[in-house]
Amino acid sequence: MSKRQKITLFFILILVAGFLLPQHCIMPVKGATSKDYNGQSFWYYPWGRSVTHKGVDIFASGGTPVHSSTPGLVIYAGSVKVGGNVVLVLGPKWRLHYYAHLEKINTSTFSWLTSRDMIGTVGTSGNATGKPPHLHYSIVTPLPYVWRIDGDRQGWKKMFYLNPIEYLSEAVR
């Protein structure tokens, strides 16, 4: 087997392994339950500049701990204009878990997380300034699920955004 074939095989094995890892998401906000978010908020229209709400807002007191909902690698921990203080985690099944509007960030880029690790605290950063403290949580797949496209506003984007409410268990932290 040539060096090129070995490298190709290695990357294929890594890709397959990522899909085989089980994904069990738990509630990222300490003490939160389904009463702390609106179960109809995913893909809600109209929703400000983003047009459609592509995640769930989990409300809690400012400063409440936020944990990673799944194990993974922190791809980005920092600040962006709309999301404010954000953490982006690459988890099982090659899915990206996006945590926004954090008051504080307690992790760093390229660190490995378990679902027990605190990544930050609930806040009002970014475009949540002046609104009640909450965590915006989204799950994104970089590999398109084309069968999810529909006629909703921005329905073509549904192939990339998964409804996080369907994945959250109410494991109380």
Secondary structure, DSSP 8 states (H G I E B T S, - for coil): --HHHHHHHHHHHHHHHHHHS---EE-SBTT--GGGS-TT-TTBS--GGGSSB-SEEEE--TT-EEE-SS-EEEEEEEEETTTEEEEEEE-GGG-EEEEEEEEEE---TT-EE-TTSEEEEEB--GGGTTS--EEEEEEE-SS--GGG--SSTTGGGGGTEE-GGGTEE----
